[in-house]
């Protein structure tokens, strides 16, 4: 059959689906029974029909085997991966953050979706693999993070800042990790990208801002281009602090899980030997 036609193979394992939404094409039948194709901006949405029809668990969906960084949305993922790539080209930083560089960065299509996933799966996933969640410091991120702290607190599950999750710059979304002069330049050059325009406090410091949803990619490219042409020491500061915390948390979790498994294996072998 493969010699005369294209053969499509599907499976319940969502690990076969690309992590890049641009590479995913969903085929479906409309009400008239005609097969059509559809593209999605988010991977989460691209595989929604598979999850809904097959009842795939979230743990299957994310196929987490080593370590992972959970972020709110696609632009958070793109920022982190892009900055890691840029720093890998500099001798001073290319060997930094080994645990973060080897981790899988997963996005959830929004902060509420991230919160829902953590409520349902974090208790179990965190026992097997190192994971850390990254929340924006804006109102939505703070609201969801405090909900999760309350939820896990009642269940006596550890969910501590800089150990199990990290919040980026207080009051800001992830774009706030760039220097204020980058942000100010973007606001003055492309005011239509922002909601409400530029605002500074009494000390002339940039205040929290919001970006138009359909302009987030434009702003991402604007910031990355400035990073490429300016010395890394001029823009890395806030990113460096965030990456340091994430890498340290992943390292500590990895060591803790490894030690726990080693203890369990030793205990199991001892029990088996005594029984023999």
Secondary structure per residue as TSV (DSSP state, phi and psi in degrees):
chain	resnum	aa	ss	phi	psi
A	1	X	-	360.0	-37.2
A	2	X	T	-67.3	-18.8
A	3	X	T	-77.4	-20.1
A	4	X	T	-120.5	-4.1
A	5	X	S	-157.7	162.0
A	6	X	-	-74.9	138.2
A	7	X	-	-116.3	124.7
A	8	X	-	-106.4	129.1
A	9	X	-	-115.7	129.3
A	10	X	-	-119.2	158.2
A	11	X	-	-151.3	161.7
A	12	X	S	-76.5	-11.3
A	13	X	-	-78.9	108.8
A	14	X	G	-75.2	-4.8
A	15	X	G	-68.3	-14.2
A	16	X	G	-79.6	-12.9
A	17	X	S	-86.5	133.5
A	18	X	-	-57.9	149.1
A	19	X	S	-77.6	-13.7
A	20	X	-	-97.8	112.4
A	21	X	G	-54.9	-32.0
A	22	X	G	-66.6	-17.5
A	23	X	G	-98.2	2.2
A	24	X	-	-105.2	129.2
A	25	X	-	-123.8	119.9
A	26	X	E	-92.4	130.0
A	27	X	E	-103.4	136.2
A	28	X	E	-149.4	163.8
A	29	X	E	-104.3	132.6
A	30	X	-	-81.7	-175.3
A	31	X	T	-61.7	-24.7
A	32	X	T	-89.5	0.6
A	33	X	S	84.4	11.2
A	34	X	-	-88.4	131.4
A	35	X	E	-76.1	128.2
A	36	X	E	-130.9	165.9
A	37	X	E	-115.7	154.4
A	38	X	E	-145.0	139.5
A	39	X	-	-111.4	155.6
A	40	X	-	-130.4	152.3
A	41	X	S	-84.5	-22.3
A	42	X	S	-125.0	137.6
A	43	X	H	-61.6	-37.6
A	44	X	H	-54.6	-43.6
A	45	X	H	-75.4	-32.2
A	46	X	H	-63.5	-30.2
A	47	X	T	-108.5	14.6
A	48	X	H	-59.4	-42.6
A	49	X	H	-65.3	-34.1
A	50	X	H	-66.3	-46.4
A	51	X	H	-61.8	-44.1
A	52	X	H	-69.0	-36.0
A	53	X	H	-84.8	-30.6
A	54	X	H	-104.9	-7.6
A	55	X	T	66.0	37.7
A	56	X	-	-68.0	135.6
A	57	X	-	-72.7	155.1
A	58	X	H	-60.5	-36.7
A	59	X	H	-64.5	-34.1
A	60	X	H	-68.6	-41.3
A	61	X	H	-58.4	-43.0
A	62	X	H	-90.9	-12.5
A	63	X	T	46.9	50.2
A	64	X	-	-81.8	118.0
A	65	X	S	-117.4	-26.2
A	66	X	S	-121.2	-78.8
A	67	X	E	-147.7	159.3
A	68	X	E	-149.6	150.4
A	69	X	E	-116.6	119.7
A	70	X	E	-95.8	127.2
A	71	X	E	-125.0	164.8
A	72	X	S	-67.2	-55.6
A	73	X	S	-138.5	-179.7
A	74	X	H	-63.0	-37.1
A	75	X	H	-69.3	-32.0
A	76	X	H	-61.9	-44.8
A	77	X	H	-61.5	-45.0
A	78	X	H	-64.9	-40.4
A	79	X	H	-62.0	-50.4
A	80	X	H	-61.5	-47.9
A	81	X	H	-66.0	-36.7
A	82	X	H	-69.3	-42.0
A	83	X	H	-68.0	-38.0
A	84	X	H	-61.6	-40.6
A	85	X	H	-66.0	-43.9
A	86	X	H	-61.3	-43.0
A	87	X	H	-70.9	-23.3
A	88	X	T	-69.0	-13.8
A	89	X	T	-92.2	1.4
A	90	X	S	-114.4	130.1
A	91	X	T	-56.4	-36.0
A	92	X	T	-68.2	-25.8
A	93	X	T	-119.3	-10.8
A	94	X	T	-63.4	-24.2
A	95	X	T	-103.2	6.8
A	96	X	S	-82.1	156.8
A	97	X	-	56.1	52.9
A	98	X	H	-62.3	-35.0
A	99	X	H	-71.9	-38.4
A	100	X	H	-67.8	-42.5
A	101	X	H	-63.8	-31.2
A	102	X	H	-89.4	-7.0
A	103	X	S	-81.2	154.5
A	104	X	E	-88.4	128.7
A	105	X	E	-96.8	116.7
A	106	X	E	-111.8	135.0
A	107	X	E	-111.2	154.7
A	108	X	-	-119.8	3.5
A	109	X	S	81.3	10.3
A	110	X	S	147.9	160.3
A	111	X	H	-69.1	-35.1
A	112	X	H	-68.5	-35.4
A	113	X	H	-67.6	-39.2
A	114	X	H	-61.3	-45.0
A	115	X	H	-61.2	-41.7
A	116	X	H	-63.5	-41.1
A	117	X	H	-63.3	-45.9
A	118	X	H	-62.8	-39.9
A	119	X	H	-60.7	-38.7
A	120	X	H	-86.1	-27.5
A	121	X	H	-125.5	-21.1
A	122	X	H	-58.0	-41.6
A	123	X	H	-54.7	-36.8
A	124	X	H	-91.1	-43.1
A	125	X	H	-63.7	-40.8
A	126	X	H	-65.3	-16.8
A	127	X	H	-80.0	-22.0
A	128	X	H	-107.0	-34.2
A	129	X	S	-137.8	150.7
A	130	X	E	-71.4	122.7
A	131	X	E	-136.6	144.9
A	132	X	E	-139.8	140.8
A	133	X	E	-103.5	143.9
A	134	X	E	-116.4	122.0
A	135	X	E	-112.3	141.7
A	136	X	-	-64.5	154.9
A	137	X	S	-90.4	9.2
A	138	X	S	-79.3	-179.8
A	139	X	H	-57.9	-44.5
A	140	X	H	-65.3	-41.2
A	141	X	H	-65.1	-43.3
A	142	X	H	-63.9	-41.8
A	143	X	H	-62.2	-46.3
A	144	X	H	-69.8	-39.5
A	145	X	H	-62.6	-42.9
A	146	X	H	-67.5	-34.1
A	147	X	H	-61.6	-43.9
A	148	X	H	-67.3	-39.6
A	149	X	H	-59.2	-43.2
A	150	X	H	-65.7	-43.5
A	151	X	H	-62.7	-50.8
A	152	X	H	-71.0	-30.9
A	153	X	H	-61.1	-41.2
A	154	X	H	-67.2	-27.9
A	155	X	T	-94.3	3.1
A	156	X	T	57.3	41.8
A	157	X	-	-108.8	127.5
A	158	X	-	-64.7	131.0
A	159	X	-	-149.2	78.9
A	160	X	-	-107.3	148.1
A	161	X	B	-63.6	140.8
A	162	X	T	64.3	8.2
A	163	X	T	-123.8	-44.0
A	164	X	T	-115.6	-23.4
A	165	X	E	-148.6	162.2
A	166	X	E	-135.3	140.4
A	167	X	E	-105.6	132.9
A	168	X	-	-75.7	-172.2
A	169	X	S	-40.2	124.3
A	170	X	T	-55.2	127.3
A	171	X	T	89.2	-11.7
A	172	X	-	-118.5	154.4
A	173	X	-	-77.9	-177.9
A	174	X	G	-61.8	-26.4
A	175	X	G	-60.8	-21.5
A	176	X	G	-71.0	-4.4
A	177	X	G	-79.3	-10.9
A	178	X	S	-83.7	158.2
A	179	X	-	-57.9	149.5
A	180	X	H	-60.7	-30.2
A	181	X	H	-71.7	-29.6
A	182	X	H	-63.7	-46.7
A	183	X	H	-64.2	-45.5
A	184	X	H	-61.3	-41.4
A	185	X	H	-62.6	-42.6
A	186	X	H	-64.0	-41.2
A	187	X	H	-65.7	-37.8
A	188	X	H	-77.9	-32.9
A	189	X	H	-81.7	-37.2
A	190	X	-	-132.5	67.5
A	191	X	G	-60.6	-26.7
A	192	X	G	-71.0	-12.0
A	193	X	G	-76.6	-16.1
A	194	X	E	-113.4	154.8
A	195	X	E	-97.5	116.2
A	196	X	S	93.2	-12.7
A	197	X	-	82.2	-178.9
A	198	X	-	-77.9	142.1
A	199	X	-	-146.5	139.4
A	200	X	B	-126.9	156.4
A	201	X	-	-87.2	-170.9
A	202	X	T	-64.2	-23.2
A	203	X	T	-91.6	10.2
A	204	X	S	66.0	29.8
A	205	X	-	-98.1	136.3
A	206	X	B	-55.9	132.3
A	207	X	-	-93.9	162.3
A	208	X	-	-51.4	145.2
A	209	X	-	-139.7	166.6
A	210	X	E	-125.0	143.9
A	211	X	E	-107.0	139.9
A	212	X	-	-58.6	135.0
A	213	X	G	-55.6	-40.1
A	214	X	G	-82.6	4.7
A	215	X	G	-118.0	4.6
A	216	X	H	-64.7	-37.8
A	217	X	H	-67.7	-37.6
A	218	X	H	-60.2	-44.4
A	219	X	H	-67.2	-39.1
A	220	X	H	-56.2	-49.5
A	221	X	H	-65.4	-35.9
A	222	X	H	-61.6	-48.8
A	223	X	H	-65.7	-43.4
A	224	X	H	-64.4	-36.4
A	225	X	H	-66.1	-39.3
A	226	X	H	-65.3	-36.4
A	227	X	H	-64.9	-36.6
A	228	X	H	-68.6	-32.1
A	229	X	H	-99.9	-7.8
A	230	X	S	-112.4	153.1
A	231	X	-	-56.3	138.8
A	232	X	G	-61.9	-29.8
A	233	X	G	-65.9	-16.5
A	234	X	G	-85.7	-12.0
A	235	X	T	-137.2	-6.4
A	236	X	-	-81.8	-17.7
A	237	X	H	-48.1	-56.7
A	238	X	H	-68.8	-38.3
A	239	X	H	-63.4	-40.7
A	240	X	H	-59.5	-43.5
A	241	X	H	-63.7	-43.3
A	242	X	H	-64.8	-46.3
A	243	X	H	-64.4	-36.8
A	244	X	H	-59.2	-45.1
A	245	X	H	-67.2	-44.9
A	246	X	H	-61.5	-47.0
A	247	X	H	-63.2	-42.6
A	248	X	H	-63.6	-41.8
A	249	X	H	-65.4	-42.8
A	250	X	H	-64.6	-39.5
A	251	X	H	-62.4	-48.1
A	252	X	H	-62.7	-41.3
A	253	X	H	-66.0	-40.2
A	254	X	H	-62.0	-44.9
A	255	X	H	-64.6	-40.9
A	256	X	H	-64.2	-45.1
A	257	X	H	-66.7	-41.5
A	258	X	H	-62.2	-45.6
A	259	X	H	-63.5	-39.4
A	260	X	H	-64.7	-44.0
A	261	X	H	-66.3	-37.3
A	262	X	H	-64.0	-41.5
A	263	X	H	-64.3	-42.5
A	264	X	H	-64.8	-39.9
A	265	X	H	-65.0	-42.7
A	266	X	H	-63.1	-43.3
A	267	X	H	-63.4	-40.7
A	268	X	H	-66.3	-40.7
A	269	X	H	-66.7	-38.7
A	270	X	H	-63.9	-43.5
A	271	X	H	-63.9	-40.9
A	272	X	H	-65.7	-39.4
A	273	X	H	-65.7	-41.8
A	274	X	H	-66.0	-38.3
A	275	X	H	-66.4	-35.1
A	276	X	-	-69.9	360.0
